[in-house]
Amino acid sequence: FKNRTIYNPAIRPNLSMSKEEYKASTAPSINHFYEKLLLLKDRMNTKTGKKIAEERHFFMEQFLDQFYKEWEGER
């Protein structure tokens, strides 16, 4: 959708972007996990929201683990 590469190990996630920089970013899709998605779990306010976020966080961690293994040719 955004016409981005999925991953480029030479482009590190930027964890200190402003909102404007984040919206204008053309970084690889995997960086989005670190720049936003993996941070959401700790920003939930309700018990239900926290539970759902923890489950999704775990899923994303598993996805990333599998992705990196495949990237390195381990699977």
Helices and strands as residue ranges (DSSP letters): H 19-24, H 29-35, G 37-43, H 47-71
